[in-house]
Amino acid sequence: MHPVGHAQFLERPQDAQITRETHYLRVDAAKAVEREHSSIVALNRGHAPGASVKVSWRCRGGVKHLVQPGRRSRRRRSRRESGTHRAPLVGVGHRTGARSHGNRSQEDGGMKIGIIGAGMIGGTLARRWTRLGHEVFIANSRGPETLGELAAETGAKAVTRAEAARAGEVVVLTIPQKAVLDLPRDLFANVPKDVVVIDTGNYYPIRDGQLAELDGGMVESEWVASRIGRPVVKAFNNIYFKSLLEKGTAKGTPGRIALPVAGDPPEARAKVLRLVDELGFEPVDAGSLSDSWRQQPGTPAYTQDLDEARLKQALAQAERHRIPEYRNAANDSLKKYLAT
Ligand SMILES: NC(=O)c1ccc[n+]([C@@H]2O[C@H](COP(=O)([O-])OP(=O)(O)OC[C@H]3O[C@@H](n4cnc5c(N)ncnc54)[C@H](OP(=O)(O)O)[C@@H]3O)[C@@H](O)[C@H]2O)c1
């Protein structure tokens, strides 16, 4: 995806070689695009003026076709459901507002994503990703029958933890740090090696109790990786869930909030960087998992909603010997918050 202005979008040559491109446009720009193409229907339901929408288009035979989900004809919908539909020429995925009207095909960048943990972060990612057309499988500790409301709201499928772990090409582990100790040791045993596991976790002793290895200086996500027996990529741990829900913006927006992604191998990190960008945040490559202490609780980069330049500066400023100090500061503020 590239920064793109409305003018660029419209001036793009109608080149039969282009198969598909996707950009984030502000609603007013997207509406202007609509006006240029009589086939487009209104974008005005559920979009705040400052919100962004994802706009994809295809060029075939020199003709652009633009279609908005939710306004598909019954015939087209039934063809898609029966598997005979060849992916819409253009999809406009809502970045905020009502739930998605259907999953993107794999060809269109749609993914199957498992989420273990259905709280503030897990629920937020389920809301955001289903709206973007991904197929989400979500689990908690109490079982799928307790997730009916979230499933009905988002279209995510409520499943068991084992099913979420095996759901797709990305699995997010988003549970309190201490709960990692309760996960079955074989949870990921049969999950293919190329499945990327994202860890959003943070260690707060006031919530998690004292965890000796972490108190001894082990990097939090390295501890998680050692517990679950496979590599993880640390992401989404240093943004407040409400910011994750509401503050994504189009690429190129001044001050776009940046999020660090740390983990190995680089291909796994690259996949998560793309997901961050798609959610409306500037992806920042924060290196290997061993570097991920730079985004742990209380560090200069933690939950500050920084833009790219300031986030990189904050990551660089963190000092490893100060981890206990950072942790204590974060823990104290959670303590104060819980006391209010
Ligand atoms: N809240 C934020 O803004 C935020 C931001 C960034 C990172 N984080 C971090 O992300 C992690 C999740 O935070 P959260 O705020 O989303 O937590 P939360 O709202 O307390 O939700 C925790 C979720 O984890 C599930 N869970 C607990 N133990 C489990 C287990 N053994 N197996 C499967 N699921 C289990 C819970 O399910 P049950 O209800 O069924 O037990 C619940 O759905 C934490 O480490 C947190 O520090 C939070």
The ligand as a Tripos MOL2 file, in Angstrom:
@<TRIPOS>MOLECULE
LIG
   48    52     1     0     0
SMALL
NO_CHARGES

@<TRIPOS>ATOM
      1 N1         -6.2080   -3.5870   27.6430 N.am      1 LIG1
      2 C1         -5.3210   -2.9500   26.8870 C.2       1 LIG1
      3 O1         -5.5350   -1.7980   26.4660 O.2       1 LIG1
      4 C2         -4.0510   -3.6710   26.5030 C.ar      1 LIG1
      5 C3         -3.2410   -3.0430   25.5700 C.ar      1 LIG1
      6 C4         -2.1020   -3.6960   25.1080 C.ar      1 LIG1
      7 C5         -1.7570   -4.9430   25.6150 C.ar      1 LIG1
      8 N2         -2.5480   -5.5090   26.5610 N.ar      1 LIG1
      9 C6         -2.1000   -6.8260   27.0770 C.3       1 LIG1
     10 O2         -2.7330   -7.8290   26.2820 O.3       1 LIG1
     11 C7         -3.1050   -8.9420   27.1110 C.3       1 LIG1
     12 C8         -4.6230   -9.0640   27.0910 C.3       1 LIG1
     13 O3         -5.1320   -7.8770   27.6590 O.3       1 LIG1
     14 P1         -6.6900   -7.5180   27.7290 P.3       1 LIG1
     15 O4         -6.7440   -6.1700   28.3260 O.co2     1 LIG1
     16 O5         -7.3480   -7.8090   26.4230 O.co2     1 LIG1
     17 O6         -7.1650   -8.5920   28.8070 O.3       1 LIG1
     18 P2         -8.6350   -8.8450   29.3500 P.3       1 LIG1
     19 O7         -9.5700   -7.7990   28.8620 O.co2     1 LIG1
     20 O8         -8.5060   -9.0770   30.8050 O.co2     1 LIG1
     21 O9         -9.0440  -10.2230   28.6300 O.3       1 LIG1
     22 C9         -8.3160  -11.3720   28.8440 C.3       1 LIG1
     23 C10        -8.8700  -12.4600   27.9570 C.3       1 LIG1
     24 O10        -8.0040  -13.5760   28.0650 O.3       1 LIG1
     25 C11        -8.7890  -14.7280   28.2630 C.3       1 LIG1
     26 N3         -8.0330  -15.7300   28.9990 N.ar      1 LIG1
     27 C12        -7.5500  -15.6630   30.2510 C.ar      1 LIG1
     28 N4         -6.8980  -16.7980   30.5560 N.ar      1 LIG1
     29 C13        -6.9690  -17.5810   29.4550 C.ar      1 LIG1
     30 C14        -6.5100  -18.8810   29.1450 C.ar      1 LIG1
     31 N5         -5.7910  -19.6010   30.0210 N.pl3     1 LIG1
     32 N6         -6.8120  -19.4050   27.9330 N.ar      1 LIG1
     33 C15        -7.5190  -18.6780   27.0360 C.ar      1 LIG1
     34 N7         -7.9790  -17.4450   27.2720 N.ar      1 LIG1
     35 C16        -7.7140  -16.9140   28.4730 C.ar      1 LIG1
     36 C17        -9.9760  -14.2610   29.0380 C.3       1 LIG1
     37 O11       -10.9980  -15.1960   28.8970 O.3       1 LIG1
     38 P3        -12.0140  -15.4910   30.1160 P.3       1 LIG1
     39 O12       -12.7360  -14.2030   30.3480 O.co2     1 LIG1
     40 O13       -12.8840  -16.5920   29.6020 O.co2     1 LIG1
     41 O14       -11.1430  -15.8990   31.2610 O.co2     1 LIG1
     42 C18       -10.2560  -12.9330   28.3570 C.3       1 LIG1
     43 O15       -11.0250  -13.1510   27.1990 O.3       1 LIG1
     44 C19        -2.5540   -8.6430   28.4890 C.3       1 LIG1
     45 O16        -1.2970   -9.2170   28.6400 O.3       1 LIG1
     46 C20        -2.4580   -7.1180   28.5150 C.3       1 LIG1
     47 O17        -1.4980   -6.6520   29.4340 O.3       1 LIG1
     48 C21        -3.6860   -4.9080   27.0000 C.ar      1 LIG1
@<TRIPOS>BOND
     1     1     2 1
     2     2     3 2
     3     2     4 1
     4     4     5 ar
     5     4    48 ar
     6     5     6 ar
     7     6     7 ar
     8     7     8 ar
     9     8     9 1
    10     8    48 ar
    11     9    10 1
    12     9    46 1
    13    10    11 1
    14    11    12 1
    15    11    44 1
    16    12    13 1
    17    13    14 1
    18    14    15 2
    19    14    16 1
    20    14    17 1
    21    17    18 1
    22    18    19 2
    23    18    20 1
    24    18    21 1
    25    21    22 1
    26    22    23 1
    27    23    24 1
    28    23    42 1
    29    24    25 1
    30    25    26 1
    31    25    36 1
    32    26    27 ar
    33    26    35 ar
    34    27    28 ar
    35    28    29 ar
    36    29    30 ar
    37    29    35 ar
    38    30    31 1
    39    30    32 ar
    40    32    33 ar
    41    33    34 ar
    42    34    35 ar
    43    36    37 1
    44    36    42 1
    45    37    38 1
    46    38    39 2
    47    38    40 1
    48    38    41 1
    49    42    43 1
    50    44    45 1
    51    44    46 1
    52    46    47 1
@<TRIPOS>SUBSTRUCTURE
     1 LIG1         1 GROUP 0 **** ****
